[in-house]
Structures are given as structure tokens and as C-alpha cells.
Amino acid sequence: MNQRRRRSPEEWRAILEEQRRLGQTDRECGVSRGVDPSSLKRWRGRLGLGGSASLGGFVELPVLAATVGELRVILPNGVELVVGQGWAADQVAAMALRLAVL
């Protein structure tokens, strides 16, 4: 009988952090760890880690000055984020990370 091993949230976090560190896709990580790739995506969302290893992560850009107008970002998954004045950089980054997993 094939019994699935239950992992704690801490174990999933460690798996996902190693996946990111190694630059593995969900499929590669799933094969090497014996887990379903969809479980990786689900736990990434549950733990609020956002993003996807297959997207290659985000590049942090320095904010040189406050700007007037809007900021438009098109994420690798095609989702478009448009932000007006008054949003802090950390708020925009958090939104972008959450939208990248849609």
C-alpha cells in the first residue's frame, strides 16, 4: 500500500527554499523530492512565498526618486499591474509577488 508522507509547514518551507536556491522548476523539484509539482505550488501560496521558481524570481530595482503618474508592470504570466501615486515600493512588490502566481 502506497502511503503518502505528511510534511509540516516547516518542511514545505525548507523544500521550497531549497528549490529556489537551486533554481529548480516545480517539475525538477518534484522529481528530486518525490512530491507532486502541484503540491509545491499550493504550499508556496499557503506559506505566502509567492512567485514561482519557473519564473526565475524578481529583480529588485532601486527607487531613485518619487515619480508622478502611474507605474505599469506586465508580469511574466501576462498579468498587468497598474499602480497610481501613493503606493510604497514594498506594497507594490507584495502585490506583484501575489499576482505572479495567478
Wavefront OBJ file of the C-alpha trace (Angstrom):
o trace
v 0.000 0.000 0.000
v 1.400 3.385 -1.013
v 1.190 5.761 1.930
v 1.846 9.449 1.440
v 4.104 11.146 3.933
v 2.639 14.200 5.652
v 5.014 17.124 5.865
v 4.838 20.017 8.290
v 4.663 23.612 7.045
v 8.300 23.993 8.155
v 9.322 21.046 5.977
v 7.470 22.513 2.978
v 9.154 25.886 3.573
v 12.582 24.185 3.587
v 11.772 22.305 0.359
v 10.603 25.498 -1.360
v 13.610 27.497 -0.172
v 15.968 24.813 -1.458
v 14.081 24.716 -4.767
v 14.519 28.466 -5.152
v 18.191 28.307 -4.125
v 18.883 25.575 -6.701
v 16.821 27.320 -9.392
v 14.696 24.218 -9.984
v 11.344 24.197 -11.726
v 8.398 22.660 -9.892
v 8.770 19.553 -12.034
v 12.503 19.168 -11.307
v 11.966 19.681 -7.590
v 9.036 17.267 -7.577
v 11.085 14.521 -9.204
v 14.091 15.025 -6.911
v 11.957 15.176 -3.730
v 9.223 12.721 -4.701
v 6.408 15.272 -4.421
v 3.670 16.311 -6.797
v 4.556 19.629 -8.519
v 1.036 20.911 -7.799
v 1.740 20.471 -4.069
v 4.711 22.807 -4.394
v 2.521 25.499 -5.930
v -0.195 25.007 -3.308
v 2.258 25.212 -0.391
v 4.005 28.239 -1.922
v 0.637 30.019 -1.792
v -0.217 28.778 1.711
v 3.112 29.952 3.076
v 2.866 33.322 1.313
v 6.122 32.766 -0.551
v 4.621 33.953 -3.837
v 6.278 33.767 -7.174
v 7.169 30.611 -8.977
v 10.535 29.003 -9.397
v 9.823 28.697 -13.095
v 9.513 32.483 -13.379
v 13.117 32.910 -12.292
v 12.253 35.274 -9.451
v 12.096 39.039 -9.426
v 14.865 41.525 -9.856
v 14.897 44.252 -7.239
v 15.230 47.703 -8.753
v 16.272 50.727 -6.731
v 13.772 53.551 -6.389
v 15.705 56.612 -7.474
v 13.017 59.214 -6.877
v 9.307 59.575 -6.324
v 7.505 59.829 -9.623
v 4.243 61.419 -10.651
v 1.766 59.367 -12.630
v 1.337 55.647 -12.865
v 3.562 52.608 -12.866
v 2.594 49.793 -15.251
v 4.173 46.337 -14.863
v 3.406 43.318 -17.035
v 4.338 40.143 -15.175
v 5.769 37.036 -16.898
v 2.388 35.274 -16.569
v 0.716 38.106 -18.535
v -0.995 39.769 -15.567
v -0.777 43.559 -15.783
v -0.341 45.610 -12.623
v -1.063 49.350 -12.812
v -0.270 51.406 -9.725
v -1.031 55.080 -9.203
v 0.547 57.609 -6.879
v 0.796 56.984 -3.148
v 1.835 53.320 -3.076
v 5.023 52.360 -1.221
v 7.573 50.187 -3.052
v 7.130 47.303 -0.591
v 3.361 47.329 -1.162
v 3.830 47.188 -4.932
v 6.376 44.365 -4.598
v 3.980 42.378 -2.381
v 1.152 42.805 -4.905
v 3.401 41.774 -7.792
v 4.516 38.626 -5.979
v 0.923 37.589 -5.241
v -0.200 38.283 -8.814
v 2.724 36.363 -10.311
v 1.291 33.057 -9.072
v -2.123 33.526 -10.718
l 1 2 3 4 5 6 7 8 9 10 11 12 13 14 15 16 17 18 19 20 21 22 23 24 25 26 27 28 29 30 31 32 33 34 35 36 37 38 39 40 41 42 43 44 45 46 47 48 49 50 51 52 53 54 55 56 57 58 59 60 61 62 63 64 65 66 67 68 69 70 71 72 73 74 75 76 77 78 79 80 81 82 83 84 85 86 87 88 89 90 91 92 93 94 95 96 97 98 99 100 101 102
